[in-house]
Amino acid sequence: MRTNPTPRKAGSKPIPGATEMDAIALLTEDHAKVKAMFEQYEGLGDRAHATKQKLAMQICTELTKHATAEEEIFYPAVREASKENEDLVDEATVEHAAAKDLIAQIMSMDSTEELFDAKVKVLSEQIEHHVEEEEGQMFPKARKAGLDLVALGEQIQARKDEIDIPQRMD
């Protein structure tokens, strides 16, 4: 069941009857959003340079916010929950580093440059692999560990909201 996040100010009380989104639901929703953007990108024609540029920047921004919040909040909680999660968290962290390198390259390029589409495609494939592992292995272990996923979800959303990604100025 998907729930809607309830925006709240720090220190405020929950709104009675409102449903909050747990960390796994929030991260899974992020995965679906980025997957849809990659699919939209792939459907664009060779001459849709302005649209490709804008969409690639949106993808990179979303992935950067998501990865930062995961690394700072979710991964440490999963790691702390059980020793058996350490290898999963380590692998996910390395995958994030590879993705961030590609994101930096894409964000510094223009969509008309050689290899732009190829880099977006490779990023899409890396993220697809990463998501399969998170959703198939890490998330079930996090649920089983008894983490306070609602509190983590609130922290993750708050962190993502704080992050400001500078966009290219052309």
C-alpha positions in Angstrom: 0.0 0.0 0.0 1.4 3.4 -1.0 0.9 6.2 1.5 1.2 9.9 0.9 3.9 11.8 2.8 2.6 14.4 5.3 4.7 17.5 5.1 5.5 18.6 8.7 7.7 21.2 10.2 10.5 20.0 12.5 9.1 19.6 16.0 5.5 19.7 14.9 3.0 17.0 15.9 1.6 14.6 13.3 -1.8 15.5 11.9 -4.3 13.0 13.2 -5.4 10.6 10.6 -2.6 11.5 8.3 -0.5 8.6 6.9 3.3 9.0 6.8 5.6 7.4 4.3 8.2 5.0 5.6 11.8 5.2 4.3 11.4 2.1 2.1 8.2 3.4 0.5 9.9 6.8 -0.1 13.0 5.4 -1.6 11.0 3.0 -3.8 8.9 5.9 -5.0 12.2 7.8 -5.9 13.3 4.7 -7.8 10.1 4.6 -9.8 10.2 8.3 -10.5 13.8 8.1 -11.9 13.0 5.0 -13.9 10.1 6.9 -15.6 12.4 9.8 -16.4 15.0 7.4 -17.9 12.2 5.8 -20.0 11.1 9.2 -21.1 14.7 10.1 -22.1 15.0 7.0 -24.1 11.9 7.8 -26.1 13.2 11.2 -27.2 14.4 11.6 -30.8 18.0 12.4 -31.8 17.3 16.1 -32.3 15.5 16.7 -29.0 18.6 18.3 -27.5 16.9 20.9 -25.3 14.5 18.3 -23.8 17.3 15.8 -23.3 19.4 18.4 -21.6 16.6 19.4 -19.2 15.6 15.8 -18.5 19.1 14.6 -17.9 19.7 17.4 -15.4 16.4 16.5 -13.6 17.6 12.8 -13.5 21.0 13.8 -12.1 19.5 16.1 -9.5 17.0 13.5 -8.3 19.7 10.8 -8.1 22.1 13.1 -6.3 19.5 14.0 -3.6 18.4 10.4 -3.3 22.0 9.0 -3.0 23.0 11.6 -0.5 20.1 10.9 1.8 20.6 7.2 1.5 24.3 7.5 2.3 23.8 9.9 5.2 20.7 8.4 6.8 19.4 5.0 5.5 22.7 3.1 4.9 24.1 3.9 8.4 20.8 2.7 10.0 20.8 -0.5 7.9 24.5 -1.1 8.7 24.0 -0.6 12.4 20.9 -2.9 12.5 22.9 -6.0 11.6 26.4 -7.1 10.8 25.0 -9.2 8.0 24.1 -6.0 6.1 27.6 -4.6 5.9 28.5 -6.2 2.6 25.2 -5.0 1.0 25.8 -1.4 2.3 29.4 -1.4 1.2 28.5 -2.6 -2.3 25.7 0.0 -2.6 28.1 2.8 -1.5 30.6 1.8 -4.2 27.7 1.7 -6.8 26.7 5.2 -5.6 30.3 6.4 -6.1 30.4 5.1 -9.7 27.0 6.7 -10.4 28.1 10.1 -8.9 31.1 10.1 -11.2 28.9 9.6 -14.3 26.4 12.2 -13.0 29.2 14.8 -12.7 30.3 14.0 -16.2 26.7 14.3 -17.6 26.0 17.6 -15.6 29.1 19.2 -17.1 28.2 18.3 -20.7 25.8 19.6 -23.3 23.3 17.2 -24.8 24.8 17.9 -28.3 28.2 16.5 -27.2 29.5 13.2 -28.3 28.8 10.4 -25.7 26.1 12.4 -23.9 23.4 9.8 -24.8 25.7 6.9 -24.1 26.5 8.2 -20.6 22.9 8.7 -19.8 22.2 5.1 -21.0 25.0 3.7 -18.9 23.8 5.6 -15.9 20.3 4.2 -16.5 21.7 0.6 -16.6 23.8 1.2 -13.4 20.8 2.6 -11.5 18.6 -0.3 -12.7 21.1 -2.8 -11.3 21.4 -0.9 -8.1 17.7 -0.6 -7.6 17.2 -4.3 -8.1 19.7 -5.1 -5.4 18.3 -2.5 -3.0 14.6 -3.5 -3.5 15.4 -7.2 -3.7 17.9 -7.6 -0.8 18.5 -4.5 1.3 15.0 -3.3 1.8 13.6 -6.7 3.0 16.6 -6.9 5.4 15.9 -3.4 6.7 12.2 -4.3 7.3 13.2 -7.4 9.1 15.6 -5.5 11.3 12.8 -3.6 12.9 14.1 -0.1 12.1 11.9 2.8 12.7 11.2 3.3 9.0 8.7 6.2 9.5 11.3 8.2 11.4 13.9 7.4 8.8 11.5 8.4 6.1 11.0 11.7 7.7 14.7 12.3 8.0 15.4 11.2 4.4 12.7 13.5 3.1 13.9 16.4 5.2 17.5 15.9 4.0 16.4 15.7 0.3 14.5 18.9 0.7 17.7 20.6 2.1 19.9 19.7 -0.8 20.3 22.3 -3.5 22.0 21.1 -6.7 23.6 23.9 -8.8 22.4 23.7 -12.4 24.6 24.5 -15.4 24.4 28.1 -16.6 24.6 28.3 -20.4 
